[in-house]
Structures are given as structure tokens and as C-alpha cells.
Amino acid sequence: MADHKQAAKRHRQSLVRSERNKHYRSMMRTFVKQAREAIESGSEDKDARVIEAVSAVDRLASKGIIPRNRAARTVGRLRKAAAQS
């Protein structure tokens, strides 16, 4: 347990933030997965799915929930796969 009030507060805040970040990361992974499935199946709404996934990835990178390089790598791979299909 924390020895100081401030340390206890920081711990509580870190728990809340980690839960929120977990939710956002899960949401982002779902969007990316749906985009990949749309690309592989040749769905007609693949462009909309890719745009939705790219938007989610960029939003999380701007909030600092995922690293910017990981976001760029994910977006690049999605767009490359969409262009090749």
C-alpha cells in the first residue's frame, strides 16, 4: 500500500487510466480486424472500414495511448493491403 496520500491518489488514477486505455486499445483492434477482414473478403465497404480503422489508430496515437510509430506502421500496412486488393 502507498505510504503517502499523493502516492495513493496516483495509484488510483493509474488504475482508472489503464482501464480506459484498455478499452480504447480493444476498440482500435476491433476496427483494424474488421478492416483486414473486409480487405481479405473483397467487401465493397472495405474503403470505409479502412478509413474508420485509420481514424481510430490516429486518434489513439494523438492521445498517447499507443506509440506514434506503431500507429504509422499499422496504418501503412492497412493502406498497403487495401491498395493491393
N, CA, C and O atoms as a CHARMM CRD file, in Angstrom:
* protein
*
  340
    1    1 MET  N      0.84300  -1.18200   0.00000 PROA 1      0.00000
    2    1 MET  CA     0.00000   0.00000   0.00000 PROA 1      0.00000
    3    1 MET  C      0.88900   1.24600   0.00000 PROA 1      0.00000
    4    1 MET  O      2.02300   1.22200   0.47800 PROA 1      0.00000
    5    2 ALA  N      0.35300   2.31100  -0.53800 PROA 2      0.00000
    6    2 ALA  CA     1.11500   3.54800  -0.63000 PROA 2      0.00000
    7    2 ALA  C      1.29800   4.17700   0.75100 PROA 2      0.00000
    8    2 ALA  O      0.42700   4.07500   1.61400 PROA 2      0.00000
    9    3 ASP  N      2.43400   4.82000   0.94100 PROA 3      0.00000
   10    3 ASP  CA     2.74000   5.43800   2.22800 PROA 3      0.00000
   11    3 ASP  C      2.22000   6.86500   2.33500 PROA 3      0.00000
   12    3 ASP  O      1.99800   7.36200   3.43900 PROA 3      0.00000
   13    4 HSD  N      2.02300   7.52800   1.20000 PROA 4      0.00000
   14    4 HSD  CA     1.60300   8.92800   1.20700 PROA 4      0.00000
   15    4 HSD  C      0.27000   9.07700   0.47600 PROA 4      0.00000
   16    4 HSD  O     -0.08200   8.26400  -0.37800 PROA 4      0.00000
   17    5 LYS  N     -0.45600  10.12800   0.82800 PROA 5      0.00000
   18    5 LYS  CA    -1.74000  10.37700   0.18000 PROA 5      0.00000
   19    5 LYS  C     -1.57200  10.55800  -1.32500 PROA 5      0.00000
   20    5 LYS  O     -2.36500  10.04900  -2.11700 PROA 5      0.00000
   21    6 GLN  N     -0.53100  11.28700  -1.70500 PROA 6      0.00000
   22    6 GLN  CA    -0.31200  11.55200  -3.12600 PROA 6      0.00000
   23    6 GLN  C     -0.01200  10.26000  -3.88100 PROA 6      0.00000
   24    6 GLN  O     -0.47500  10.07300  -5.00700 PROA 6      0.00000
   25    7 ALA  N      0.76000   9.37000  -3.26200 PROA 7      0.00000
   26    7 ALA  CA     1.07300   8.09100  -3.90500 PROA 7      0.00000
   27    7 ALA  C     -0.19000   7.24800  -4.06100 PROA 7      0.00000
   28    7 ALA  O     -0.36900   6.57300  -5.07500 PROA 7      0.00000
   29    8 ALA  N     -1.05400   7.28600  -3.07000 PROA 8      0.00000
   30    8 ALA  CA    -2.30800   6.53900  -3.15600 PROA 8      0.00000
   31    8 ALA  C     -3.19500   7.10500  -4.27100 PROA 8      0.00000
   32    8 ALA  O     -3.82900   6.35600  -5.01300 PROA 8      0.00000
   33    9 LYS  N     -3.22900   8.42500  -4.37400 PROA 9      0.00000
   34    9 LYS  CA    -4.02400   9.06000  -5.42200 PROA 9      0.00000
   35    9 LYS  C     -3.47200   8.70700  -6.80200 PROA 9      0.00000
   36    9 LYS  O     -4.23800   8.39400  -7.71300 PROA 9      0.00000
   37   10 ARG  N     -2.16300   8.75500  -6.95900 PROA 10     0.00000
   38   10 ARG  CA    -1.54900   8.41300  -8.24300 PROA 10     0.00000
   39   10 ARG  C     -1.87000   6.97300  -8.62300 PROA 10     0.00000
   40   10 ARG  O     -2.10500   6.66600  -9.79200 PROA 10     0.00000
   41   11 HSD  N     -1.87700   6.09700  -7.62700 PROA 11     0.00000
   42   11 HSD  CA    -2.20400   4.69800  -7.90400 PROA 11     0.00000
   43   11 HSD  C     -3.65500   4.56700  -8.37900 PROA 11     0.00000
   44   11 HSD  O     -3.93100   3.85500  -9.34400 PROA 11     0.00000
   45   12 ARG  N     -4.57300   5.25000  -7.70500 PROA 12     0.00000
   46   12 ARG  CA    -5.97700   5.21800  -8.12200 PROA 12     0.00000
   47   12 ARG  C     -6.13700   5.76100  -9.54200 PROA 12     0.00000
   48   12 ARG  O     -6.87900   5.20400 -10.35200 PROA 12     0.00000
   49   13 GLN  N     -5.43700   6.84700  -9.82800 PROA 13     0.00000
   50   13 GLN  CA    -5.52200   7.42900 -11.16200 PROA 13     0.00000
   51   13 GLN  C     -4.96000   6.48100 -12.21500 PROA 13     0.00000
   52   13 GLN  O     -5.51000   6.37300 -13.31100 PROA 13     0.00000
   53   14 SER  N     -3.87800   5.79900 -11.89000 PROA 14     0.00000
   54   14 SER  CA    -3.28300   4.88800 -12.86300 PROA 14     0.00000
   55   14 SER  C     -4.21700   3.72000 -13.16000 PROA 14     0.00000
   56   14 SER  O     -4.26300   3.23800 -14.29100 PROA 14     0.00000
   57   15 LEU  N     -4.95900   3.26300 -12.15800 PROA 15     0.00000
   58   15 LEU  CA    -5.91800   2.18100 -12.38800 PROA 15     0.00000
   59   15 LEU  C     -7.04900   2.62400 -13.31300 PROA 15     0.00000
   60   15 LEU  O     -7.45000   1.88800 -14.21500 PROA 15     0.00000
   61   16 VAL  N     -7.55200   3.82400 -13.08200 PROA 16     0.00000
   62   16 VAL  CA    -8.62500   4.35100 -13.92600 PROA 16     0.00000
   63   16 VAL  C     -8.13500   4.53100 -15.35500 PROA 16     0.00000
   64   16 VAL  O     -8.82000   4.15500 -16.30600 PROA 16     0.00000
   65   17 ARG  N     -6.94700   5.10600 -15.50200 PROA 17     0.00000
   66   17 ARG  CA    -6.41100   5.35300 -16.84900 PROA 17     0.00000
   67   17 ARG  C     -6.09600   4.06100 -17.57700 PROA 17     0.00000
   68   17 ARG  O     -6.32100   3.96500 -18.78300 PROA 17     0.00000
   69   18 SER  N     -5.57900   3.06300 -16.86800 PROA 18     0.00000
   70   18 SER  CA    -5.26000   1.80900 -17.53700 PROA 18     0.00000
   71   18 SER  C     -6.52300   1.11000 -18.01800 PROA 18     0.00000
   72   18 SER  O     -6.51400   0.49000 -19.08200 PROA 18     0.00000
   73   19 GLU  N     -7.60800   1.19500 -17.25700 PROA 19     0.00000
   74   19 GLU  CA    -8.87900   0.62700 -17.70700 PROA 19     0.00000
   75   19 GLU  C     -9.39700   1.35500 -18.94600 PROA 19     0.00000
   76   19 GLU  O     -9.87200   0.72400 -19.89000 PROA 19     0.00000
   77   20 ARG  N     -9.30300   2.68500 -18.93900 PROA 20     0.00000
   78   20 ARG  CA    -9.76100   3.46200 -20.08200 PROA 20     0.00000
   79   20 ARG  C     -8.91700   3.13900 -21.30900 PROA 20     0.00000
   80   20 ARG  O     -9.45400   2.95200 -22.40000 PROA 20     0.00000
   81   21 ASN  N     -7.59400   3.07300 -21.13500 PROA 21     0.00000
   82   21 ASN  CA    -6.70900   2.77400 -22.25800 PROA 21     0.00000
   83   21 ASN  C     -6.95900   1.38000 -22.79500 PROA 21     0.00000
   84   21 ASN  O     -6.88800   1.15800 -24.00400 PROA 21     0.00000
   85   22 LYS  N     -7.25200   0.43400 -21.91000 PROA 22     0.00000
   86   22 LYS  CA    -7.54300  -0.93600 -22.33200 PROA 22     0.00000
   87   22 LYS  C     -8.78100  -0.95600 -23.23000 PROA 22     0.00000
   88   22 LYS  O     -8.81500  -1.66400 -24.23600 PROA 22     0.00000
   89   23 HSD  N     -9.78200  -0.18400 -22.86300 PROA 23     0.00000
   90   23 HSD  CA   -10.99900  -0.10000 -23.67100 PROA 23     0.00000
   91   23 HSD  C    -10.69000   0.47800 -25.05800 PROA 23     0.00000
   92   23 HSD  O    -11.12800  -0.06400 -26.07300 PROA 23     0.00000
   93   24 TYR  N     -9.94300   1.56800 -25.09100 PROA 24     0.00000
   94   24 TYR  CA    -9.62100   2.19300 -26.37400 PROA 24     0.00000
   95   24 TYR  C     -8.77100   1.27800 -27.25500 PROA 24     0.00000
   96   24 TYR  O     -9.00500   1.19600 -28.46100 PROA 24     0.00000
   97   25 ARG  N     -7.78600   0.58800 -26.66700 PROA 25     0.00000
   98   25 ARG  CA    -6.95100  -0.32700 -27.45200 PROA 25     0.00000
   99   25 ARG  C     -7.78500  -1.46600 -28.02600 PROA 25     0.00000
  100   25 ARG  O     -7.59900  -1.85900 -29.17700 PROA 25     0.00000
  101   26 SER  N     -8.69200  -1.98900 -27.23100 PROA 26     0.00000
  102   26 SER  CA    -9.56600  -3.06200 -27.68700 PROA 26     0.00000
  103   26 SER  C    -10.44300  -2.59000 -28.84600 PROA 26     0.00000
  104   26 SER  O    -10.62400  -3.30700 -29.83000 PROA 26     0.00000
  105   27 MET  N    -10.98100  -1.38300 -28.72100 PROA 27     0.00000
  106   27 MET  CA   -11.81300  -0.80600 -29.77100 PROA 27     0.00000
  107   27 MET  C    -11.00400  -0.65100 -31.05800 PROA 27     0.00000
  108   27 MET  O    -11.48500  -0.97100 -32.14400 PROA 27     0.00000
  109   28 MET  N     -9.78000  -0.16300 -30.92700 PROA 28     0.00000
  110   28 MET  CA    -8.92700   0.02800 -32.08800 PROA 28     0.00000
  111   28 MET  C     -8.62600  -1.30600 -32.77000 PROA 28     0.00000
  112   28 MET  O     -8.68300  -1.40800 -33.99600 PROA 28     0.00000
  113   29 ARG  N     -8.30500  -2.32800 -31.97100 PROA 29     0.00000
  114   29 ARG  CA    -8.00800  -3.64200 -32.53900 PROA 29     0.00000
  115   29 ARG  C     -9.21200  -4.21300 -33.28600 PROA 29     0.00000
  116   29 ARG  O     -9.05900  -4.86900 -34.31700 PROA 29     0.00000
  117   30 THR  N    -10.40200  -3.96000 -32.76100 PROA 30     0.00000
  118   30 THR  CA   -11.61500  -4.42000 -33.43100 PROA 30     0.00000
  119   30 THR  C    -11.76900  -3.75000 -34.78200 PROA 30     0.00000
  120   30 THR  O    -12.07700  -4.41300 -35.77200 PROA 30     0.00000
  121   31 PHE  N    -11.55900  -2.43400 -34.83600 PROA 31     0.00000
  122   31 PHE  CA   -11.65600  -1.71800 -36.11200 PROA 31     0.00000
  123   31 PHE  C    -10.62700  -2.23500 -37.11300 PROA 31     0.00000
  124   31 PHE  O    -10.94800  -2.42800 -38.28600 PROA 31     0.00000
  125   32 VAL  N     -9.39800  -2.46100 -36.66200 PROA 32     0.00000
  126   32 VAL  CA    -8.34400  -2.94700 -37.55100 PROA 32     0.00000
  127   32 VAL  C     -8.68900  -4.34500 -38.04800 PROA 32     0.00000
  128   32 VAL  O     -8.49700  -4.65300 -39.22400 PROA 32     0.00000
  129   33 LYS  N     -9.19300  -5.18400 -37.16200 PROA 33     0.00000
  130   33 LYS  CA    -9.57000  -6.55100 -37.53800 PROA 33     0.00000
  131   33 LYS  C    -10.69100  -6.53000 -38.57000 PROA 33     0.00000
  132   33 LYS  O    -10.64500  -7.28000 -39.54500 PROA 33     0.00000
  133   34 GLN  N    -11.69600  -5.68400 -38.36900 PROA 34     0.00000
  134   34 GLN  CA   -12.79600  -5.58100 -39.32400 PROA 34     0.00000
  135   34 GLN  C    -12.30700  -5.07900 -40.67500 PROA 34     0.00000
  136   34 GLN  O    -12.78300  -5.53000 -41.71700 PROA 34     0.00000
  137   35 ALA  N    -11.36100  -4.15100 -40.66300 PROA 35     0.00000
  138   35 ALA  CA   -10.80700  -3.64700 -41.91400 PROA 35     0.00000
  139   35 ALA  C    -10.03800  -4.73800 -42.64800 PROA 35     0.00000
  140   35 ALA  O    -10.17400  -4.89100 -43.86200 PROA 35     0.00000
  141   36 ARG  N     -9.22900  -5.49800 -41.90700 PROA 36     0.00000
  142   36 ARG  CA    -8.47900  -6.58900 -42.54200 PROA 36     0.00000
  143   36 ARG  C     -9.40800  -7.65000 -43.12200 PROA 36     0.00000
  144   36 ARG  O     -9.16900  -8.16000 -44.21600 PROA 36     0.00000
  145   37 GLU  N    -10.46700  -7.97900 -42.38600 PROA 37     0.00000
  146   37 GLU  CA   -11.42200  -8.96900 -42.88600 PROA 37     0.00000
  147   37 GLU  C    -12.13700  -8.45600 -44.12900 PROA 37     0.00000
  148   37 GLU  O    -12.37700  -9.22300 -45.06100 PROA 37     0.00000
  149   38 ALA  N    -12.48100  -7.17000 -44.15800 PROA 38     0.00000
  150   38 ALA  CA   -13.13200  -6.59400 -45.33100 PROA 38     0.00000
  151   38 ALA  C    -12.19000  -6.60800 -46.53100 PROA 38     0.00000
  152   38 ALA  O    -12.62100  -6.86000 -47.65600 PROA 38     0.00000
  153   39 ILE  N    -10.91200  -6.34000 -46.29900 PROA 39     0.00000
  154   39 ILE  CA    -9.93400  -6.36100 -47.38400 PROA 39     0.00000
  155   39 ILE  C     -9.77300  -7.77800 -47.92600 PROA 39     0.00000
  156   39 ILE  O     -9.76100  -7.97700 -49.14100 PROA 39     0.00000
  157   40 GLU  N     -9.65100  -8.75900 -47.04100 PROA 40     0.00000
  158   40 GLU  CA    -9.43700 -10.14200 -47.46900 PROA 40     0.00000
  159   40 GLU  C    -10.64900 -10.70500 -48.20400 PROA 40     0.00000
  160   40 GLU  O    -10.50300 -11.47900 -49.15000 PROA 40     0.00000
  161   41 SER  N    -11.83700 -10.31700 -47.76800 PROA 41     0.00000
  162   41 SER  CA   -13.04800 -10.85100 -48.40900 PROA 41     0.00000
  163   41 SER  C    -13.41700 -10.07600 -49.67300 PROA 41     0.00000
  164   41 SER  O    -14.29400 -10.49800 -50.42600 PROA 41     0.00000
  165   42 GLY  N    -12.75700  -8.95700 -49.90500 PROA 42     0.00000
  166   42 GLY  CA   -13.05300  -8.15000 -51.08000 PROA 42     0.00000
  167   42 GLY  C    -14.38300  -7.42100 -50.95600 PROA 42     0.00000
  168   42 GLY  O    -15.04700  -7.14800 -51.95700 PROA 42     0.00000
  169   43 SER  N    -14.75900  -7.11500 -49.75600 PROA 43     0.00000
  170   43 SER  CA   -16.03100  -6.45300 -49.49200 PROA 43     0.00000
  171   43 SER  C    -16.06300  -5.07800 -50.14800 PROA 43     0.00000
  172   43 SER  O    -15.03300  -4.42600 -50.32100 PROA 43     0.00000
  173   44 GLU  N    -17.27300  -4.65500 -50.50900 PROA 44     0.00000
  174   44 GLU  CA   -17.38800  -3.35500 -51.17600 PROA 44     0.00000
  175   44 GLU  C    -17.25600  -2.18600 -50.21100 PROA 44     0.00000
  176   44 GLU  O    -17.03000  -1.05400 -50.63900 PROA 44     0.00000
  177   45 ASP  N    -17.39500  -2.44900 -48.89700 PROA 45     0.00000
  178   45 ASP  CA   -17.24100  -1.37000 -47.92500 PROA 45     0.00000
  179   45 ASP  C    -15.85500  -1.37500 -47.28700 PROA 45     0.00000
  180   45 ASP  O    -15.66400  -0.83200 -46.19900 PROA 45     0.00000
  181   46 LYS  N    -14.89600  -1.98700 -47.96400 PROA 46     0.00000
  182   46 LYS  CA   -13.54000  -2.06900 -47.39200 PROA 46     0.00000
  183   46 LYS  C    -12.90500  -0.69500 -47.21700 PROA 46     0.00000
  184   46 LYS  O    -12.17900  -0.46500 -46.25000 PROA 46     0.00000
  185   47 ASP  N    -13.17600   0.22000 -48.15000 PROA 47     0.00000
  186   47 ASP  CA   -12.59100   1.55700 -48.03300 PROA 47     0.00000
  187   47 ASP  C    -13.11600   2.27600 -46.79500 PROA 47     0.00000
  188   47 ASP  O    -12.36200   2.95500 -46.09800 PROA 47     0.00000
  189   48 ALA  N    -14.40200   2.12600 -46.52600 PROA 48     0.00000
  190   48 ALA  CA   -14.98800   2.75400 -45.34000 PROA 48     0.00000
  191   48 ALA  C    -14.41100   2.13800 -44.07300 PROA 48     0.00000
  192   48 ALA  O    -14.14500   2.84200 -43.09900 PROA 48     0.00000
  193   49 ARG  N    -14.22000   0.82400 -44.08600 PROA 49     0.00000
  194   49 ARG  CA   -13.65000   0.13800 -42.92000 PROA 49     0.00000
  195   49 ARG  C    -12.20800   0.58200 -42.67300 PROA 49     0.00000
  196   49 ARG  O    -11.80100   0.78200 -41.52900 PROA 49     0.00000
  197   50 VAL  N    -11.44700   0.73400 -43.74000 PROA 50     0.00000
  198   50 VAL  CA   -10.04900   1.16300 -43.60500 PROA 50     0.00000
  199   50 VAL  C     -9.99900   2.59400 -43.06400 PROA 50     0.00000
  200   50 VAL  O     -9.18900   2.89600 -42.18700 PROA 50     0.00000
  201   51 ILE  N    -10.84600   3.46400 -43.57400 PROA 51     0.00000
  202   51 ILE  CA   -10.87300   4.84400 -43.09300 PROA 51     0.00000
  203   51 ILE  C    -11.24000   4.89000 -41.61500 PROA 51     0.00000
  204   51 ILE  O    -10.65000   5.64800 -40.84500 PROA 51     0.00000
  205   52 GLU  N    -12.20800   4.08100 -41.22600 PROA 52     0.00000
  206   52 GLU  CA   -12.62300   4.01800 -39.82600 PROA 52     0.00000
  207   52 GLU  C    -11.48500   3.53500 -38.92800 PROA 52     0.00000
  208   52 GLU  O    -11.26000   4.08200 -37.84800 PROA 52     0.00000
  209   53 ALA  N    -10.76700   2.50200 -39.38600 PROA 53     0.00000
  210   53 ALA  CA    -9.65800   1.96000 -38.60100 PROA 53     0.00000
  211   53 ALA  C     -8.50600   2.96000 -38.51300 PROA 53     0.00000
  212   53 ALA  O     -7.92500   3.13900 -37.44300 PROA 53     0.00000
  213   54 VAL  N     -8.17600   3.60500 -39.61400 PROA 54     0.00000
  214   54 VAL  CA    -7.09400   4.58700 -39.63400 PROA 54     0.00000
  215   54 VAL  C     -7.42300   5.74200 -38.70000 PROA 54     0.00000
  216   54 VAL  O     -6.55500   6.23500 -37.98000 PROA 54     0.00000
  217   55 SER  N     -8.66600   6.16800 -38.71500 PROA 55     0.00000
  218   55 SER  CA    -9.09400   7.25600 -37.84200 PROA 55     0.00000
  219   55 SER  C     -8.92400   6.86700 -36.37100 PROA 55     0.00000
  220   55 SER  O     -8.44200   7.66400 -35.56700 PROA 55     0.00000
  221   56 ALA  N     -9.32200   5.64400 -36.02600 PROA 56     0.00000
  222   56 ALA  CA    -9.19600   5.18000 -34.63600 PROA 56     0.00000
  223   56 ALA  C     -7.73600   5.08700 -34.21700 PROA 56     0.00000
  224   56 ALA  O     -7.37600   5.49100 -33.11200 PROA 56     0.00000
  225   57 VAL  N     -6.90100   4.55800 -35.09200 PROA 57     0.00000
  226   57 VAL  CA    -5.47500   4.40700 -34.78400 PROA 57     0.00000
  227   57 VAL  C     -4.82500   5.77400 -34.58700 PROA 57     0.00000
  228   57 VAL  O     -4.07600   5.97600 -33.63100 PROA 57     0.00000
  229   58 ASP  N     -5.11000   6.70300 -35.48400 PROA 58     0.00000
  230   58 ASP  CA    -4.52900   8.04000 -35.37600 PROA 58     0.00000
  231   58 ASP  C     -5.00600   8.76400 -34.11700 PROA 58     0.00000
  232   58 ASP  O     -4.23800   9.47800 -33.47200 PROA 58     0.00000
  233   59 ARG  N     -6.27500   8.57400 -33.77900 PROA 59     0.00000
  234   59 ARG  CA    -6.81500   9.21600 -32.57800 PROA 59     0.00000
  235   59 ARG  C     -6.10200   8.71000 -31.32100 PROA 59     0.00000
  236   59 ARG  O     -5.76800   9.49700 -30.43500 PROA 59     0.00000
  237   60 LEU  N     -5.87100   7.40600 -31.24800 PROA 60     0.00000
  238   60 LEU  CA    -5.19600   6.84800 -30.07100 PROA 60     0.00000
  239   60 LEU  C     -3.73300   7.26100 -30.01900 PROA 60     0.00000
  240   60 LEU  O     -3.17900   7.45500 -28.93700 PROA 60     0.00000
  241   61 ALA  N     -3.11300   7.39300 -31.17000 PROA 61     0.00000
  242   61 ALA  CA    -1.72100   7.83900 -31.19000 PROA 61     0.00000
  243   61 ALA  C     -1.62400   9.28700 -30.72100 PROA 61     0.00000
  244   61 ALA  O     -0.67800   9.65300 -30.02300 PROA 61     0.00000
  245   62 SER  N     -2.58500  10.10100 -31.09700 PROA 62     0.00000
  246   62 SER  CA    -2.54200  11.50400 -30.69100 PROA 62     0.00000
  247   62 SER  C     -2.77900  11.65300 -29.18900 PROA 62     0.00000
  248   62 SER  O     -2.29000  12.60100 -28.57400 PROA 62     0.00000
  249   63 LYS  N     -3.53100  10.71500 -28.59400 PROA 63     0.00000
  250   63 LYS  CA    -3.77000  10.75500 -27.15100 PROA 63     0.00000
  251   63 LYS  C     -2.64200  10.11200 -26.36100 PROA 63     0.00000
  252   63 LYS  O     -2.60400  10.20900 -25.13400 PROA 63     0.00000
  253   64 GLY  N     -1.72000   9.45200 -27.06300 PROA 64     0.00000
  254   64 GLY  CA    -0.59700   8.82500 -26.38600 PROA 64     0.00000
  255   64 GLY  C     -0.90200   7.44400 -25.85400 PROA 64     0.00000
  256   64 GLY  O     -0.13100   6.90600 -25.06000 PROA 64     0.00000
  257   65 ILE  N     -2.01000   6.85700 -26.27300 PROA 65     0.00000
  258   65 ILE  CA    -2.38500   5.53400 -25.78800 PROA 65     0.00000
  259   65 ILE  C     -1.55100   4.46200 -26.47400 PROA 65     0.00000
  260   65 ILE  O     -1.21300   3.44800 -25.86300 PROA 65     0.00000
  261   66 ILE  N     -1.21700   4.68300 -27.74400 PROA 66     0.00000
  262   66 ILE  CA    -0.28100   3.80800 -28.43900 PROA 66     0.00000
  263   66 ILE  C      0.83400   4.68800 -28.99700 PROA 66     0.00000
  264   66 ILE  O      0.62200   5.87400 -29.24700 PROA 66     0.00000
  265   67 PRO  N      2.02300   4.11000 -29.19300 PROA 67     0.00000
  266   67 PRO  CA     3.13400   4.90100 -29.73900 PROA 67     0.00000
  267   67 PRO  C      2.87500   5.34500 -31.17800 PROA 67     0.00000
  268   67 PRO  O      2.21900   4.64200 -31.94700 PROA 67     0.00000
  269   68 ARG  N      3.38800   6.50100 -31.52500 PROA 68     0.00000
  270   68 ARG  CA     3.17000   7.04500 -32.87100 PROA 68     0.00000
  271   68 ARG  C      3.74400   6.14200 -33.96200 PROA 68     0.00000
  272   68 ARG  O      3.14500   6.00800 -35.02900 PROA 68     0.00000
  273   69 ASN  N      4.88400   5.52900 -33.71000 PROA 69     0.00000
  274   69 ASN  CA     5.46800   4.65800 -34.72500 PROA 69     0.00000
  275   69 ASN  C      4.61700   3.41400 -34.95800 PROA 69     0.00000
  276   69 ASN  O      4.49500   2.94500 -36.09000 PROA 69     0.00000
  277   70 ARG  N      4.03100   2.88400 -33.89700 PROA 70     0.00000
  278   70 ARG  CA     3.14900   1.72700 -34.05200 PROA 70     0.00000
  279   70 ARG  C      1.92200   2.11600 -34.86100 PROA 70     0.00000
  280   70 ARG  O      1.45600   1.34800 -35.70200 PROA 70     0.00000
  281   71 ALA  N      1.40400   3.30500 -34.60400 PROA 71     0.00000
  282   71 ALA  CA     0.24900   3.78700 -35.36100 PROA 71     0.00000
  283   71 ALA  C      0.60600   3.93100 -36.83800 PROA 71     0.00000
  284   71 ALA  O     -0.15800   3.51000 -37.70800 PROA 71     0.00000
  285   72 ALA  N      1.74700   4.51500 -37.11800 PROA 72     0.00000
  286   72 ALA  CA     2.16500   4.70600 -38.50900 PROA 72     0.00000
  287   72 ALA  C      2.35900   3.36600 -39.20600 PROA 72     0.00000
  288   72 ALA  O      1.98700   3.20400 -40.36900 PROA 72     0.00000
  289   73 ARG  N      2.93800   2.41700 -38.49700 PROA 73     0.00000
  290   73 ARG  CA     3.16800   1.08500 -39.05900 PROA 73     0.00000
  291   73 ARG  C      1.83000   0.39100 -39.35700 PROA 73     0.00000
  292   73 ARG  O      1.66200  -0.20800 -40.41900 PROA 73     0.00000
  293   74 THR  N      0.89900   0.47400 -38.43200 PROA 74     0.00000
  294   74 THR  CA    -0.40200  -0.15800 -38.60600 PROA 74     0.00000
  295   74 THR  C     -1.16200   0.46700 -39.77800 PROA 74     0.00000
  296   74 THR  O     -1.74000  -0.24000 -40.60300 PROA 74     0.00000
  297   75 VAL  N     -1.15200   1.79600 -39.83800 PROA 75     0.00000
  298   75 VAL  CA    -1.85100   2.49600 -40.91500 PROA 75     0.00000
  299   75 VAL  C     -1.21500   2.16700 -42.26100 PROA 75     0.00000
  300   75 VAL  O     -1.91500   1.92400 -43.24500 PROA 75     0.00000
  301   76 GLY  N      0.10700   2.16000 -42.29600 PROA 76     0.00000
  302   76 GLY  CA     0.79700   1.85200 -43.55100 PROA 76     0.00000
  303   76 GLY  C      0.48000   0.46300 -44.05600 PROA 76     0.00000
  304   76 GLY  O      0.26100   0.26700 -45.25100 PROA 76     0.00000
  305   77 ARG  N      0.45400  -0.49300 -43.16100 PROA 77     0.00000
  306   77 ARG  CA     0.15200  -1.87400 -43.56200 PROA 77     0.00000
  307   77 ARG  C     -1.29600  -2.01400 -44.03000 PROA 77     0.00000
  308   77 ARG  O     -1.57700  -2.72200 -44.99700 PROA 77     0.00000
  309   78 LEU  N     -2.20500  -1.33700 -43.34100 PROA 78     0.00000
  310   78 LEU  CA    -3.61200  -1.39000 -43.75900 PROA 78     0.00000
  311   78 LEU  C     -3.80000  -0.78400 -45.14500 PROA 78     0.00000
  312   78 LEU  O     -4.45100  -1.37200 -46.00800 PROA 78     0.00000
  313   79 ARG  N     -3.22400   0.39500 -45.34500 PROA 79     0.00000
  314   79 ARG  CA    -3.39300   1.05400 -46.62600 PROA 79     0.00000
  315   79 ARG  C     -2.72800   0.28400 -47.76400 PROA 79     0.00000
  316   79 ARG  O     -3.24400   0.24200 -48.88100 PROA 79     0.00000
  317   80 LYS  N     -1.59400  -0.31600 -47.47600 PROA 80     0.00000
  318   80 LYS  CA    -0.90900  -1.11900 -48.49600 PROA 80     0.00000
  319   80 LYS  C     -1.76000  -2.32700 -48.87400 PROA 80     0.00000
  320   80 LYS  O     -1.89800  -2.64800 -50.05400 PROA 80     0.00000
  321   81 ALA  N     -2.32800  -2.99000 -47.88000 PROA 81     0.00000
  322   81 ALA  CA    -3.17600  -4.16500 -48.14800 PROA 81     0.00000
  323   81 ALA  C     -4.42100  -3.75500 -48.93500 PROA 81     0.00000
  324   81 ALA  O     -4.85500  -4.47400 -49.83400 PROA 81     0.00000
  325   82 ALA  N     -4.99300  -2.59700 -48.59400 PROA 82     0.00000
  326   82 ALA  CA    -6.19000  -2.13500 -49.29900 PROA 82     0.00000
  327   82 ALA  C     -5.86900  -1.78600 -50.74500 PROA 82     0.00000
  328   82 ALA  O     -6.67600  -2.03100 -51.64100 PROA 82     0.00000
  329   83 ALA  N     -4.69600  -1.21500 -50.97100 PROA 83     0.00000
  330   83 ALA  CA    -4.31800  -0.82900 -52.33700 PROA 83     0.00000
  331   83 ALA  C     -4.02400  -2.05300 -53.19100 PROA 83     0.00000
  332   83 ALA  O     -4.27100  -2.02800 -54.39700 PROA 83     0.00000
  333   84 GLN  N     -3.50900  -3.11400 -52.60400 PROA 84     0.00000
  334   84 GLN  CA    -3.16300  -4.31600 -53.37100 PROA 84     0.00000
  335   84 GLN  C     -4.38300  -5.17500 -53.70400 PROA 84     0.00000
  336   84 GLN  O     -4.34200  -5.98500 -54.62900 PROA 84     0.00000
  337   85 SER  N     -5.45800  -4.99800 -52.95500 PROA 85     0.00000
  338   85 SER  CA    -6.62100  -5.85600 -53.19700 PROA 85     0.00000
  339   85 SER  C     -7.53800  -5.29100 -54.26100 PROA 85     0.00000
  340   85 SER  O     -8.56200  -5.89700 -54.57900 PROA 85     0.00000
